[in-house]
Amino acid sequence: MFEPLQPVSPALTLDSESASQGPGAKPSSDANLLDDYSRVVSDVVDRVGPSVVRIDVKRGGRSGGSGSGVIVSSDGLALTNSHVVQGSRAVALTTLEGRELQARVLGDDPDTDLALLRVEADVSLPAARLGDSSKLKRGQIAIAIGNPLGFDATVTAGVISALGRSLQSRTGRMIEDVVQTDAALNPGNSGGPLVSSAGEIVGINTAVIMGAQGICFAVASNTANFVAGEIARHGRVRRAYIGVGAATTAIPRRIALRLELEYTTGARLLSVDQAGPAAHAGLLSGDIIIGLDGRPVTSVGDLLRALDAEKINRTVAVDVLRRSERLRVWIGPVERPAAT
């Protein structure tokens, strides 16, 4: 664990060197804070950097480009982006020290732009730990490690800019619960880790807004953990489907108090597929889902995780806020169509 950065005291004492530089001089504690920040970043890179790999893809005997990935288990499981490896069953991984390993694609999930790889060799590799992205806060340090534009082992740092974003995947579906950061990303960073100051993966870097500065996105680590588990067990991600698009939203305090709600956020429906199970159950755009099958729904991420394969072809209770009233409806989720 790192020691927290100490706040600057409002009463600062200048040393003789600072005092001699006049009233515009920076107090020495400012330099100490920068040194502390630098040590945090460099220590994280020392710990997580060896787990980051370059991924080279061949399609039809030709180079299919490259990206980044991160080892998440010492026996050779690695996460990357679906768009990095899509269409390939085997890829080459290059470690920080230059060792090349062959890996196969266990499965990919275009809906979240994630893929899981398995190193073919019987080796023990340095692995990074997946953190809990639900505990992230805006303004936290965020460190991106990857191989942008062929420059291996590149490090950039910034902050968590926003949480709970939605991002359109290459299939046209929305990736929910995306982490926004201003840590600079470039082509080739795709699939590399976004890391917290505690040295835990909090996202898998996936996209930038071209032409903008400091608007970059990573798939949340909790989503990555779920997807990796599904692919490891089933070779694909099976999901229940109710036919809605949603975003995390705050519940007005007066409503939360009046209804004695335990949580103050939910998943607001932005769209409802009129041919889907939610519409058949009477859900409307603007409704806020706060519970599904007895589990609280405080975010889009909660809703996505609740709609797992176990819910397919079952009738489940869904708790909803409509305007200022609480309702319960019954929905029969179906299996989500495969991404194409």
C-alpha positions as CSV (number, residue, x, y, z in Angstrom):
1,M,0.0,0.0,0.0
2,F,1.1,3.5,-0.7
3,E,1.1,6.3,1.9
4,P,-1.5,8.9,0.9
5,L,-0.1,12.2,-0.4
6,Q,-0.1,14.6,2.5
7,P,-2.0,17.9,2.0
8,V,-0.1,21.1,1.8
9,S,-0.3,22.9,5.1
10,P,-1.8,26.3,4.8
11,A,1.0,27.6,7.0
12,L,4.2,27.0,4.9
13,T,7.7,27.8,6.1
14,L,10.1,28.7,3.3
15,D,13.7,27.4,3.6
16,S,16.5,29.9,3.1
17,E,16.9,29.0,-0.5
18,S,13.3,29.6,-1.3
19,A,13.2,32.7,0.7
20,S,16.2,34.1,-1.1
21,Q,14.3,33.6,-4.4
22,G,11.7,36.2,-3.4
23,P,7.9,36.1,-3.0
24,G,7.2,34.3,-6.3
25,A,9.3,31.2,-5.3
26,K,7.6,27.8,-5.0
27,P,7.8,26.3,-1.5
28,S,9.9,23.2,-1.3
29,S,6.9,21.1,-0.3
30,D,5.5,21.4,-3.8
31,A,8.5,19.6,-5.2
32,N,8.0,17.0,-2.5
33,L,4.5,16.4,-3.7
34,L,5.6,16.0,-7.3
35,D,8.3,13.6,-6.1
36,D,5.6,11.6,-4.3
37,Y,3.4,11.5,-7.4
38,S,6.4,10.4,-9.5
39,R,7.2,7.6,-7.1
40,V,3.6,6.4,-7.1
41,V,3.6,6.2,-10.9
42,S,7.0,4.7,-11.3
43,D,6.3,2.0,-8.6
44,V,3.1,1.1,-10.3
45,V,4.9,0.8,-13.6
46,D,7.6,-1.4,-12.1
47,R,5.0,-3.8,-10.7
48,V,2.5,-3.9,-13.6
49,G,4.8,-3.2,-16.5
50,P,6.2,-6.8,-16.7
51,S,2.6,-8.1,-17.1
52,V,1.9,-5.9,-20.2
53,V,2.5,-7.6,-23.6
54,R,2.7,-6.6,-27.2
55,I,0.2,-8.5,-29.4
56,D,1.0,-9.2,-33.1
57,V,-1.7,-10.6,-35.2
58,K,-1.5,-12.4,-38.6
59,R,-4.6,-12.8,-40.8
60,G,-4.3,-15.0,-43.9
61,G,-0.5,-15.2,-43.5
62,R,-0.2,-11.4,-43.5
63,S,0.4,-9.0,-40.6
64,G,-2.9,-8.0,-39.1
65,G,-1.6,-5.2,-37.0
66,S,-0.6,-5.1,-33.3
67,G,-2.0,-4.0,-30.0
68,S,-1.5,-4.5,-26.3
69,G,-2.6,-7.0,-23.7
70,V,-2.1,-7.7,-20.0
71,I,-1.4,-11.1,-18.3
72,V,-4.1,-11.6,-15.6
73,S,-3.1,-15.1,-14.3
74,S,0.4,-16.5,-13.9
75,D,-0.5,-19.6,-16.0
76,G,-0.9,-17.5,-19.1
77,L,-4.4,-16.0,-19.4
78,A,-4.3,-12.5,-21.0
79,L,-6.9,-9.9,-21.7
80,T,-7.0,-7.6,-24.7
81,N,-9.5,-6.0,-27.0
82,S,-11.7,-8.0,-29.3
83,H,-10.9,-5.6,-32.2
84,V,-7.2,-6.4,-31.8
85,V,-7.6,-10.2,-32.3
86,Q,-10.9,-10.6,-34.0
87,G,-10.7,-13.0,-37.0
88,S,-7.6,-14.7,-35.6
89,R,-7.3,-17.9,-33.6
90,A,-3.6,-17.5,-32.8
91,V,-1.4,-14.5,-32.0
92,A,2.1,-13.8,-30.9
93,L,2.8,-12.1,-27.5
94,T,6.0,-10.3,-26.8
95,T,6.9,-9.7,-23.1
96,L,8.7,-6.7,-21.7
97,E,12.1,-8.4,-21.7
98,G,11.6,-9.4,-25.4
99,R,10.4,-13.0,-25.0
100,E,8.0,-14.1,-27.8
101,L,5.2,-16.5,-26.9
102,Q,2.4,-18.0,-29.0
103,A,-1.1,-17.7,-27.7
104,R,-4.5,-18.8,-28.8
105,V,-7.7,-16.8,-28.6
106,L,-10.0,-18.6,-26.2
107,G,-12.9,-16.3,-27.1
108,D,-13.8,-12.8,-27.8
109,D,-16.8,-10.6,-27.0
110,P,-17.4,-7.8,-29.5
111,D,-20.2,-6.4,-27.3
112,T,-17.6,-5.3,-24.7
113,D,-14.6,-5.2,-27.1
114,L,-12.8,-7.8,-24.9
115,A,-11.0,-11.0,-25.7
116,L,-9.3,-13.7,-23.6
117,L,-6.0,-15.4,-24.7
118,R,-4.2,-18.4,-23.4
119,V,-0.4,-18.7,-23.8
120,E,0.5,-22.1,-25.3
121,A,3.7,-22.7,-23.5
122,D,3.9,-24.1,-20.0
123,V,5.3,-21.1,-18.3
124,S,4.8,-18.9,-15.2
125,L,4.3,-15.3,-16.1
126,P,4.1,-12.1,-14.0
127,A,0.4,-11.3,-13.7
128,A,-1.5,-8.1,-12.8
129,R,-4.5,-8.1,-10.5
130,L,-8.0,-6.9,-11.6
131,G,-9.3,-4.3,-9.2
132,D,-12.9,-3.3,-8.3
133,S,-13.9,-0.6,-10.8
134,S,-17.1,0.2,-8.8
135,K,-14.9,1.8,-6.2
136,L,-13.3,4.3,-8.6
137,K,-13.8,8.0,-8.1
138,R,-13.3,10.9,-10.5
139,G,-9.9,12.6,-10.1
140,Q,-8.1,9.4,-9.0
141,I,-4.7,8.8,-10.6
142,A,-4.9,6.6,-13.8
143,I,-1.9,5.1,-15.5
144,A,-2.0,3.6,-19.0
145,I,0.7,1.1,-20.1
146,G,0.9,-0.2,-23.7
147,N,2.6,-0.2,-27.0
148,P,1.2,2.8,-29.0
149,L,2.3,3.2,-32.6
150,G,5.0,0.5,-32.1
151,F,6.7,2.3,-29.1
152,D,6.8,-0.6,-26.7
153,A,6.3,-0.2,-22.9
154,T,5.0,3.4,-23.2
155,V,3.5,4.9,-20.0
156,T,1.1,7.8,-19.7
157,A,-0.6,9.1,-16.6
158,G,-3.6,11.2,-15.9
159,V,-6.8,10.9,-13.9
160,I,-10.2,9.2,-14.0
161,S,-12.3,11.8,-15.8
162,A,-15.7,10.2,-15.6
163,L,-17.5,7.0,-14.8
164,G,-20.5,5.1,-16.2
165,R,-20.0,6.3,-19.7
166,S,-21.5,4.4,-22.7
167,L,-19.5,3.7,-25.8
168,Q,-20.6,2.3,-29.1
169,S,-18.8,-1.0,-30.0
170,R,-17.9,-2.0,-33.5
171,T,-21.0,-4.2,-33.6
172,G,-23.1,-1.1,-33.1
173,R,-24.1,-2.2,-29.6
174,M,-23.3,0.0,-26.6
175,I,-20.6,-0.9,-24.2
176,E,-21.9,0.2,-20.8
177,D,-20.1,1.3,-17.6
178,V,-17.0,2.6,-19.5
179,V,-14.3,4.5,-17.6
180,Q,-13.2,7.9,-19.1
181,T,-9.6,9.0,-18.6
182,D,-7.3,11.8,-19.8
183,A,-4.3,9.5,-19.7
184,A,-3.1,9.7,-23.3
185,L,-3.9,6.7,-25.5
186,N,-2.9,6.1,-29.2
187,P,-3.4,3.3,-31.7
188,G,-1.5,0.3,-30.2
189,N,-2.6,1.1,-26.7
190,S,-5.8,-0.9,-27.4
191,G,-6.0,-3.9,-25.0
192,G,-3.5,-2.6,-22.5
193,P,-4.3,-1.9,-18.9
194,L,-5.5,1.3,-17.2
195,V,-4.1,1.0,-13.7
196,S,-4.8,2.6,-10.3
197,S,-2.3,4.0,-7.9
198,A,-2.7,0.8,-5.9
199,G,-1.3,-1.2,-8.9
200,E,-4.6,-2.8,-9.8
201,I,-6.2,-3.0,-13.3
202,V,-9.3,-0.8,-13.3
203,G,-9.9,-0.8,-17.1
204,I,-8.8,-2.3,-20.4
205,N,-8.0,0.6,-22.8
206,T,-10.2,0.5,-25.8
207,A,-10.8,3.9,-27.6
208,V,-10.1,7.6,-28.0
209,I,-12.1,10.4,-29.5
210,M,-10.2,11.3,-32.6
211,G,-9.5,15.0,-32.9
212,A,-10.1,15.6,-29.2
213,Q,-7.5,15.9,-26.5
214,G,-7.7,13.9,-23.2
215,I,-10.9,12.0,-24.0
216,C,-10.0,8.3,-23.8
217,F,-11.9,5.2,-22.7
218,A,-11.4,1.9,-21.0
219,V,-13.7,-1.0,-20.4
220,A,-14.2,-1.2,-16.6
221,S,-12.4,-4.0,-14.8
222,N,-15.5,-5.4,-13.3
223,T,-16.9,-5.9,-16.9
224,A,-13.5,-7.5,-17.9
225,N,-13.6,-9.9,-14.9
226,F,-17.1,-11.0,-15.8
227,V,-16.3,-11.5,-19.5
228,A,-13.1,-13.4,-18.8
229,G,-14.9,-15.7,-16.5
230,E,-17.6,-16.4,-19.0
231,I,-15.2,-17.1,-21.8
232,A,-13.0,-19.3,-19.6
233,R,-16.0,-21.4,-18.7
234,H,-18.1,-21.4,-21.9
235,G,-15.9,-20.1,-24.7
236,R,-18.3,-17.2,-25.2
237,V,-20.4,-14.8,-23.2
238,R,-24.1,-15.9,-22.8
239,R,-26.3,-13.1,-21.7
240,A,-30.0,-12.6,-21.0
241,Y,-31.7,-9.9,-23.0
242,I,-34.7,-7.6,-22.2
243,G,-34.3,-5.1,-25.0
244,V,-33.4,-1.8,-23.4
245,G,-30.6,0.8,-23.6
246,A,-29.8,2.4,-20.3
247,A,-27.5,4.8,-18.4
248,T,-26.6,5.2,-14.8
249,T,-28.5,8.0,-13.2
250,A,-29.1,9.6,-9.8
251,I,-32.4,9.2,-8.1
252,P,-33.7,12.5,-6.7
253,R,-33.1,12.7,-3.0
254,R,-36.7,13.5,-2.1
255,I,-37.9,10.4,-3.9
256,A,-35.2,8.2,-2.3
257,L,-36.2,9.5,1.1
258,R,-39.9,9.2,0.6
259,L,-39.6,5.6,-0.7
260,E,-37.0,4.7,1.9
261,L,-34.6,3.5,-0.8
262,E,-31.3,2.0,0.3
263,Y,-29.5,3.3,-2.8
264,T,-29.6,6.7,-4.6
265,T,-28.7,5.6,-8.2
266,G,-30.2,3.3,-10.7
267,A,-30.3,2.5,-14.4
268,R,-32.5,4.9,-16.4
269,L,-34.0,3.5,-19.6
270,L,-33.0,5.6,-22.6
271,S,-34.6,3.3,-25.2
272,V,-36.9,0.3,-25.2
273,D,-37.1,-2.2,-28.1
274,Q,-40.8,-2.5,-28.8
275,A,-40.3,-6.1,-29.8
276,G,-38.4,-7.0,-26.7
277,P,-39.3,-8.5,-23.3
278,A,-39.2,-5.2,-21.5
279,A,-41.7,-3.6,-23.8
280,H,-44.0,-6.6,-23.5
281,A,-43.8,-6.2,-19.7
282,G,-44.8,-2.5,-20.0
283,L,-41.5,-0.7,-19.3
284,L,-41.1,2.7,-20.8
285,S,-38.3,5.1,-21.7
286,G,-37.5,7.2,-18.6
287,D,-38.2,4.4,-16.1
288,I,-35.4,3.7,-13.7
289,I,-34.6,0.1,-12.9
290,I,-33.5,-0.2,-9.2
291,G,-33.7,-4.0,-8.8
292,L,-33.8,-7.2,-10.7
293,D,-34.6,-10.7,-9.4
294,G,-34.0,-9.5,-5.8
295,R,-30.6,-7.9,-6.5
296,P,-30.1,-4.1,-6.3
297,V,-29.4,-2.2,-9.6
298,T,-27.5,0.9,-8.8
299,S,-25.9,1.3,-12.3
300,V,-25.9,0.1,-15.8
301,G,-23.1,-2.3,-14.8
302,D,-25.3,-3.8,-12.2
303,L,-28.0,-4.3,-14.7
304,L,-25.7,-6.0,-17.2
305,R,-24.2,-8.3,-14.6
306,A,-27.7,-9.2,-13.3
307,L,-28.7,-10.3,-16.9
308,D,-26.5,-13.3,-16.9
309,A,-27.1,-16.7,-18.6
310,E,-29.0,-18.0,-15.5
311,K,-31.9,-15.5,-16.3
312,I,-32.5,-16.8,-19.8
313,N,-36.0,-18.1,-20.3
314,R,-36.9,-17.4,-16.6
315,T,-39.5,-14.9,-15.4
316,V,-37.9,-12.4,-13.0
317,A,-39.1,-9.5,-10.9
318,V,-37.9,-6.0,-11.9
319,D,-38.3,-3.1,-9.5
320,V,-38.8,0.2,-11.3
321,L,-39.2,3.9,-10.5
322,R,-41.7,5.7,-12.8
323,R,-41.8,9.4,-12.1
324,S,-42.1,9.3,-8.2
325,E,-43.7,5.9,-7.8
326,R,-42.2,2.4,-7.3
327,L,-43.5,-0.4,-9.4
328,R,-42.8,-4.1,-9.8
329,V,-43.1,-5.8,-13.2
330,W,-42.4,-9.3,-14.4
331,I,-40.1,-9.9,-17.4
332,G,-39.1,-13.1,-19.2
333,P,-35.5,-12.4,-20.6
334,V,-34.4,-14.3,-23.7
335,E,-30.9,-15.2,-24.8
336,R,-29.2,-12.1,-26.3
337,P,-28.6,-12.5,-30.0
338,A,-25.0,-13.1,-30.9
339,A,-23.0,-10.1,-32.0
340,T,-22.3,-10.0,-35.8
